[in-house]
Amino acid sequence: MIWLTWRQMRTQVLVAAIGLAVFAAYLIVLGLRIRHDYTADVINCVPSDCGNSRRLFADRYVAQVSLLGLLLMALPGLIGAFWGAPLVARELETRTDRLVWNQSVTRARWLAVKLLVVGVVAVAVTGAFSLLLTWSASRYDQWVGGRFAAMNFGACNVVPLGYAAFAFVLGVLVGLLVRRTLPAMAITLGVFAVLQIAVPAAIRPHLLPPVTTTVRYSTDVMQHARGFGINPDKGANIHGYTMPGTWPMRETARIYNADGTPYTAEQARTCIAGDPDKDFACMETQPAGRYWPFQWIELSAYTLLALLLAGFSFWWLRRRIS
């Protein structure tokens, strides 16, 4: 049964191996370039020009890192659609399942081998891609602090393993229910895409309660922000500030004086040309130290979902497929 499953999947595995080799070559080159520029522009920058050098470093690689993260986030969905959905649906659609079940192979064993063999390969391929991207973008994340960003978080370290396991089993289950390959592929992609949008936006921010942090308003703060604004009613504020490695829960942060009173628009207008030396009342954040708890929580949740879907698949195969 293992040999038969391998024969059926060898083309997909070969394509994945070729893609992994090309992806690895590109990421190794990119990672070496990022490390070189990080040392030259961030670590060893000229003090008088450090702010500009660091911003240029971030701008140079933001598009590449974001695009690679988006591609890797889509990979589990593609595995679920192209590996999981046809795995059983094609057999049921062409009625070749009857031939296998008449060869002294039980339905449960037939499904278990398919899930185990192909599922392990799917998780391994996703893990290899994730490991390469995590290594390549590590210096970029270290400076820019975007590990919590939706595309970076779901593409690096261990959580993509949970995505891959869930998407693959989801595809198998949808194939069992629908019994048609193309509709099963479309449904799998749709469900996975909805989850990849809903979880970062509505569920992940509430996995752990955020904390409120106060930092000193300085040149370094502005290097990690998108801009400075003045509101006649609300005073001065910072837009898009992200402490390295953290996850901001708010887009805008208020600025306060050292005595805790709001830094007004009138004060800001008199100091715009100077060197601000005020206390910056920061926004609610998820601290950098919580990155791995978030990774393990989400990995565990998706792995549990995959196991539940697998259990339901076995029940459906034995009770409903005839």
TORTOR-474738 format. One record per residue (C-alpha): residue in three letters; x, y, z. Coordinates in steps of 0.001 Angstrom, whole numbers, padded with zeros to 6 digits, always signed. Layout:
BEGIN
ALAXYZ/...
***
This chain:
BEGIN
MET+000000+000000+000000/ILE+002880+002375+000776/TRP+004471+001541-002569/LEU+001189+002251-004380/THR+000758+005567-002588/TRP+004307+006556-003528/ARG+003692+005618-007162/GLN+000619+007832-007236/MET+002414+010804-005652/ARG+005900+010622-007153/THR+005243+013267-009821/GLN+004022+015794-007248/VAL+006963+015010-004971/LEU+009425+015451-007851/VAL+007926+018843-008724/ALA+008111+019867-005055/ALA+011771+018777-004851/ILE+012690+020824-007917/GLY+010819+023840-006568/LEU+012507+023452-003193/ALA+015955+023357-004823/VAL+015294+026538-006822/PHE+013754+028265-003812/ALA+016693+027237-001614/ALA+019243+028649-004060/TYR+017415+031974-004235/LEU+016953+032237-000462/ILE+020582+031416+000255/VAL+021723+034193-002086/LEU+019153+036602-000632/GLY+020090+035702+002942/LEU+023778+036325+002297/ARG+022989+039710+000706/ILE+020785+040715+003648/ARG+023502+039741+006116/HIS+026127+041714+004221/ASP+023973+044838+004015/TYR+022867+044456+007636/THR+026487+044523+008775/ALA+027413+047428+006507/ASP+024306+049617+006827/VAL+022921+048809+010275/ILE+025754+047573+012487/ASN+028650+049573+011042/CYS+026819+052633+009741/VAL+028302+056102+010028/PRO+026699+057682+013148/SER+025678+060839+011336/ASP+023853+058845+008651/CYS+022621+055787+010556/GLY+018954+056707+010358/ASN+018986+057048+006584/SER+021124+053917+006110/ARG+018777+051803+008209/ARG+015692+053070+006397/LEU+017300+052297+003037/PHE+018142+048792+004274/ALA+014520+048186+005263/ASP+013143+049605+002008/ARG+015582+047531-000056/TYR+014241+044196+001151/VAL+010665+044821+002282/ALA+009128+043867-001077/GLN+011156+040662-001449/VAL+010574+039456+002112/SER+006851+040276+001959/LEU+006370+038518-001378/LEU+008239+035418-000200/GLY+006143+035382+002961/LEU+002957+035589+000908/LEU+004080+032707-001313/LEU+004930+030516+001657/MET+001613+031308+003345/ALA-000126+030125+000173/LEU+001936+026913-000023/PRO-000110+024894+002533/GLY-003302+025849+000704/LEU-001811+024673-002598/ILE-000732+021416-000947/GLY-004243+020910+000379/ALA-005767+021615-003029/PHE-003340+019728-005280/TRP-002188+016934-002948/GLY-004996+016491-000421/ALA-008170+017049-002429/PRO-007356+014654-005324/LEU-005883+011990-003059/VAL-009230+010325-002343/ALA-011600+012262-004604/ARG-009873+011007-007748/GLU-010121+007409-006527/LEU-013840+007805-005767/GLU-014479+009695-008997/THR-012866+007015-011186/ARG-014062+004131-008942/THR-010543+002726-008572/ASP-011143+002560-004821/ARG-013124-000642-005420/LEU-010068-002359-006842/VAL-007955-001519-003804/TRP-010605-002542-001280/ASN-010948-005939-003002/GLN-007239-006672-002465/SER-007549-007478+001259/VAL-006871-003827+002159/THR-009361-002355+004617/ARG-010766+001113+004107/ALA-009181+002362+007318/ARG-005736+001108+006346/TRP-006121+002522+002827/LEU-006895+005980+004175/ALA-004357+005799+007012/VAL-001460+005048+004663/LYS-002463+007837+002310/LEU-002788+010347+005129/LEU+000449+009321+006805/VAL+002742+009000+003779/VAL+001595+012028+001823/GLY+000918+014075+004950/VAL+004460+013598+006251/VAL+005891+014627+002883/ALA+003615+017700+002777/VAL+004665+018826+006264/ALA+008339+018137+005506/VAL+008278+020192+002291/THR+006531+023090+004041/GLY+008967+022888+006943/ALA+011951+023036+004611/PHE+010575+026117+002853/SER+009817+027765+006198/LEU+013278+027017+007586/LEU+014940+028551+004536/LEU+012842+031713+004681/THR+013326+032051+008454/TRP+017102+031909+008049/SER+017185+034193+005026/ALA+015055+036963+006558/SER+016363+036731+010135/ARG+018569+039852+009957/TYR+015802+041815+008241/ASP+013358+040817+010995/GLN+015958+041650+013632/TRP+016070+045277+012517/VAL+012657+045952+011017/GLY+010843+043973+013711/GLY+008172+042466+011477/ARG+008044+038927+012854/PHE+004475+039446+014100/ALA+003253+040817+010759/ALA+000579+038591+009216/MET+002653+037432+006244/ASN+005881+036964+008220/PHE+004314+035196+011201/GLY+002495+032627+009068/ALA+005514+031937+006868/CYS+008346+031406+009357/ASN+009409+028968+012058/VAL+006983+026233+013200/VAL+003453+027487+012556/PRO+003527+026666+008785/LEU+003810+022989+009784/GLY+000382+023226+011384/TYR-001001+025009+008327/ALA+000321+022268+006048/ALA-001093+019420+008154/PHE-004471+021124+008447/ALA-004743+022089+004766/PHE-003744+018615+003591/VAL-006256+016799+005814/LEU-008884+019400+004939/GLY-008360+018627+001245/VAL-008689+014892+001874/LEU-011897+015351+003861/VAL-013448+017680+001266/GLY-012583+015116-001416/LEU-014336+012441+000631/LEU-017431+014576+001008/VAL-017622+015979-002516/ARG-016241+012960-004464/ARG-015225+015263-007345/THR-011657+016422-007774/LEU-012023+019943-009180/PRO-014804+021083-006804/ALA-012852+019633-003876/MET-009744+021570-004896/ALA-011688+024834-005189/ILE-013442+024378-001837/THR-010163+023548-000077/LEU-008469+026655-001428/GLY-011445+028805-000484/VAL-011725+027539+003090/PHE-007984+027843+003687/ALA-007882+031373+002245/VAL-010745+032488+004491/LEU-008962+031119+007556/GLN-005692+032798+006615/ILE-007528+036121+006578/ALA-009813+035567+009563/VAL-007294+034125+012046/PRO-004724+037001+011941/ALA-007469+039640+011943/ALA-009985+038273+014438/ILE-008471+035431+016496/ARG-004688+035792+016848/PRO-004770+039253+018548/HIS-006811+037749+021393/LEU-004775+034604+022074/LEU-002863+036493+024781/PRO-003811+039828+026420/PRO-001680+042763+025175/VAL+000423+044980+027417/THR+000933+048769+027421/THR+004511+049978+026960/THR+006039+053440+027362/VAL+009223+054369+025513/ARG+011169+057601+025216/TYR+010398+059610+022097/SER+013696+059807+020237/THR+015304+059610+016825/ASP+015402+055825+017140/VAL+011636+055771+017695/MET+011037+057760+014519/GLN+013191+055312+012548/HIS+010597+052646+013357/ALA+007567+054811+012532/ARG+005901+055934+009323/GLY+005270+059510+010360/PHE+004515+062244+012880/GLY+001116+063897+012962/ILE-000561+066866+014658/ASN-004262+066832+015459/PRO-005738+070101+016812/ASP-008065+068144+019124/LYS-005926+065132+020081/GLY-002460+066644+020064/ALA+000683+065087+018576/ASN+000973+061400+017709/ILE+003123+058869+015919/HIS+001793+056760+013036/GLY+002815+053164+012393/TYR+005367+052821+015195/THR+006607+049272+015795/MET+009061+048353+018514/PRO+011468+045778+017041/GLY+010070+042279+017444/THR+006710+043363+018879/TRP+003180+043408+017489/PRO+001402+046782+017840/MET-002317+046598+018558/ARG-002887+050218+017524/GLU-001955+052160+014408/THR-001507+055491+016202/ALA+000309+056285+019476/ARG-000139+059469+021532/ILE+002816+061555+022741/TYR+002929+062862+026314/ASN+005163+065217+028255/ALA+007456+063887+030968/ASP+004893+064856+033624/GLY+002206+062743+031927/THR+000216+065590+030379/PRO-000676+065343+026653/TYR+001847+066821+024260/THR-000309+069418+022527/ALA-000393+070545+018922/GLU+000894+073979+020009/GLN+003923+072432+021688/ALA+004617+070275+018663/ARG+004587+073263+016303/THR+007264+074999+018361/CYS+009506+071921+018480/ILE+009229+070480+014987/ALA+012595+071916+013988/GLY+014291+070837+017216/ASP+015328+067561+018818/PRO+012294+066080+020643/ASP+013071+064912+024137/LYS+009675+063961+025467/ASP+008178+060770+026852/PHE+006295+058806+024242/ALA+003212+057029+025615/CYS+003240+053913+023522/MET+000387+051780+022292/GLU-000784+048353+023414/THR+001580+045695+022092/GLN+002336+042011+022184/PRO+005941+041888+023498/ALA+008697+040262+021473/GLY+009044+037533+024100/ARG+005552+036286+023256/TYR+006439+035442+019670/TRP+007122+031789+020403/PRO+004035+031290+022634/PHE+001945+032621+019739/GLN+003733+030238+017354/TRP+003168+027197+019571/ILE-000458+028102+020345/GLU-001347+028448+016681/LEU+000638+025342+015682/SER-001168+023318+018373/ALA-004566+024632+017304/TYR-004073+023767+013625/THR-002579+020363+014492/LEU-005591+019596+016683/LEU-007922+020655+013863/ALA-006029+018362+011483/LEU-006407+015418+013878/LEU-010120+016101+014308/LEU-010630+016292+010545/ALA-008663+013062+010097/GLY-010832+011314+012679/PHE-013978+012528+010963/SER-012578+011326+007628/PHE-012167+007803+008968/TRP-015704+007853+010351/TRP-017159+009156+007098/LEU-015250+006610+005008/ARG-016495+003671+007073/ARG-020088+004838+007569/ARG-021000+006885+004526/ILE-018930+005739+001533/SER-020477+002814-000315/
***
